[in-house]
């Protein structure tokens, strides 16, 4: 029987984060990847408006159409759509259910998210056509993903390590009997 979610504060925080992350990925980051045929269906026009609001507010060159997206960023966006979204949807379910495989799913997610976000931040700080003020504002958007993904990696690594060590102890104990 799963432990109640309210008694698992870290899992509750992660569940909330992943719900928000799914909305950001599907509603802002990956909108350009959707087929043109769905652009007229509700709520798609609102997603386009939300994305444009984000671009106008933060002047994020990664998402704007002022310059063609770099191939590595296009790949990272596809990775968000085909890997992040399913993993995060499963993580919401797994965290809610206190599923034993949550750490196994979220450790690679956290490492991939950290590396991709670090690349974005590094690239962004090398933009010559954006002010330092704009770069700091964008760091305010990207930075939490660096911190959260590093934290998730540490937490999930700790959970996997604990589970493996417990299994090893049980195996040694069973062999000794």
C-alpha positions as CSV (number, residue, x, y, z in Angstrom):
1,X,0.0,0.0,0.0
2,X,1.5,3.4,-1.0
3,X,2.4,5.9,1.7
4,X,0.0,8.9,1.6
5,X,1.3,11.6,-0.7
6,X,0.9,14.3,2.0
7,X,3.4,12.4,4.2
8,X,6.0,12.4,1.4
9,X,6.8,16.1,1.1
10,X,9.5,15.7,-1.5
11,X,7.3,13.6,-3.7
12,X,4.5,16.2,-3.4
13,X,6.8,19.0,-4.4
14,X,8.0,16.9,-7.4
15,X,4.5,16.1,-8.4
16,X,3.6,19.8,-8.4
17,X,6.8,20.6,-10.3
18,X,6.1,18.0,-13.0
19,X,2.5,19.1,-13.5
20,X,3.8,22.7,-14.1
21,X,6.7,21.4,-16.3
22,X,4.3,19.4,-18.5
23,X,2.3,22.6,-19.1
24,X,5.4,24.7,-19.9
25,X,6.8,22.1,-22.3
26,X,3.5,21.4,-24.1
27,X,2.3,25.0,-23.9
28,X,5.4,27.0,-24.7
29,X,8.5,25.0,-25.6
30,X,7.1,22.6,-28.1
31,X,4.3,24.5,-29.7
32,X,6.4,25.0,-32.9
33,X,6.7,21.2,-33.4
34,X,2.9,20.6,-33.6
35,X,1.4,20.0,-37.0
36,X,-0.2,23.1,-38.7
37,X,-3.5,21.2,-38.9
38,X,-4.1,21.6,-35.2
39,X,-3.3,25.4,-35.1
40,X,-7.0,26.3,-35.4
41,X,-8.3,23.9,-32.7
42,X,-9.0,25.3,-29.3
43,X,-6.9,25.9,-27.1
44,X,-4.1,26.1,-29.7
45,X,-4.5,29.8,-30.6
46,X,-4.1,30.5,-26.9
47,X,-0.9,28.5,-26.7
48,X,0.5,30.5,-29.6
49,X,-0.4,33.7,-27.7
50,X,1.2,32.4,-24.5
51,X,4.3,31.4,-26.4
52,X,4.4,34.9,-28.0
53,X,3.9,36.6,-24.7
54,X,6.9,34.6,-23.3
55,X,9.1,35.5,-26.3
56,X,8.1,39.2,-26.2
57,X,8.6,39.4,-22.4
58,X,11.9,37.6,-22.2
59,X,13.3,38.0,-25.7
60,X,14.3,34.3,-25.7
61,X,16.1,33.7,-29.0
62,X,15.8,30.0,-28.6
63,X,12.0,30.2,-29.2
64,X,11.7,33.3,-31.4
65,X,11.6,33.2,-35.1
66,X,14.1,36.1,-35.6
67,X,16.9,33.6,-36.2
68,X,16.8,30.0,-37.3
69,X,17.0,27.6,-34.3
70,X,20.3,25.8,-34.0
71,X,20.2,22.1,-34.7
72,X,21.2,21.1,-31.2
73,X,18.3,23.2,-29.8
74,X,15.8,21.7,-32.3
75,X,17.0,18.2,-31.1
76,X,16.6,19.3,-27.5
77,X,13.0,20.5,-28.2
78,X,12.1,17.2,-29.8
79,X,13.6,15.5,-26.8
80,X,11.3,17.5,-24.5
81,X,8.3,16.4,-26.6
82,X,9.1,12.7,-27.0
83,X,11.0,12.1,-23.8
84,X,10.2,14.7,-21.2
85,X,6.4,14.7,-21.6
86,X,5.9,11.0,-21.4
87,X,8.4,10.7,-18.5
88,X,6.8,13.5,-16.6
89,X,3.3,12.2,-17.1
90,X,4.5,8.8,-15.8
91,X,6.3,10.5,-13.0
92,X,3.1,12.3,-11.8
93,X,1.4,9.0,-11.7
94,X,4.4,7.2,-10.2
95,X,4.9,9.9,-7.5
96,X,1.2,9.8,-6.6
97,X,1.3,6.0,-6.4
98,X,4.7,5.9,-4.6
99,X,5.9,3.6,-7.4
100,X,9.3,1.9,-6.7
101,X,10.6,2.7,-10.1
102,X,10.3,6.5,-9.8
103,X,14.0,7.0,-9.1
104,X,15.0,4.8,-12.1
105,X,12.9,7.0,-14.3
106,X,13.7,10.4,-12.8
107,X,17.5,10.1,-12.5
108,X,18.2,10.0,-16.3
109,X,15.5,12.7,-16.7
110,X,17.3,14.9,-14.2
111,X,20.7,14.4,-15.7
112,X,19.5,15.1,-19.3
113,X,17.5,18.2,-18.1
114,X,20.5,19.5,-16.2
115,X,22.9,19.1,-19.2
116,X,20.4,20.5,-21.8
117,X,19.5,23.5,-19.6
118,X,23.2,24.2,-18.8
119,X,23.9,24.3,-22.6
120,X,21.0,26.8,-23.0
121,X,22.3,29.0,-20.2
122,X,25.8,28.9,-21.5
123,X,24.7,29.7,-25.1
124,X,22.4,32.5,-23.8
125,X,25.1,34.2,-21.9
126,X,27.2,34.3,-25.1
127,X,24.5,36.1,-27.1
128,X,25.9,39.4,-28.2
129,X,22.6,41.0,-29.2
130,X,20.9,40.8,-25.8
131,X,21.5,43.0,-22.8
132,X,22.8,41.7,-19.5
133,X,19.4,42.6,-18.0
134,X,17.6,40.3,-20.5
135,X,20.1,37.5,-19.9
136,X,19.5,37.8,-16.1
137,X,15.7,37.6,-16.8
138,X,16.2,34.5,-18.9
139,X,18.5,33.0,-16.3
140,X,15.5,33.5,-13.9
141,X,13.5,31.2,-16.3
142,X,16.2,28.7,-17.0
143,X,18.1,28.7,-13.7
144,X,15.4,27.0,-11.6
145,X,15.5,24.0,-14.1
146,X,19.3,23.8,-13.4
147,X,18.7,23.8,-9.6
148,X,15.7,21.5,-9.6
149,X,17.2,19.0,-12.0
150,X,20.4,18.8,-9.9
151,X,18.3,18.4,-6.8
152,X,16.1,15.7,-8.4
153,X,19.3,13.9,-9.6
154,X,20.7,13.9,-6.0
155,X,17.4,12.8,-4.5
156,X,16.9,10.0,-7.0
157,X,20.5,8.8,-6.8
158,X,20.1,8.6,-3.0
159,X,16.9,6.6,-3.3
160,X,18.5,4.2,-5.8
161,X,21.6,3.8,-3.7
162,X,19.5,3.1,-0.6
163,X,17.4,0.6,-2.4
164,X,20.4,-1.2,-3.9
165,X,22.3,-1.3,-0.6
166,X,19.2,-2.6,1.2
167,X,18.8,-5.3,-1.5
168,X,22.4,-6.2,-1.1
169,X,22.1,-6.5,2.6
170,X,19.1,-8.7,2.3
171,X,20.8,-10.9,-0.2
172,X,23.9,-11.3,2.0
173,X,21.6,-12.0,5.0
174,X,19.7,-14.6,3.1
175,X,22.9,-16.3,1.9
176,X,24.1,-16.5,5.5
177,X,21.1,-18.3,6.8
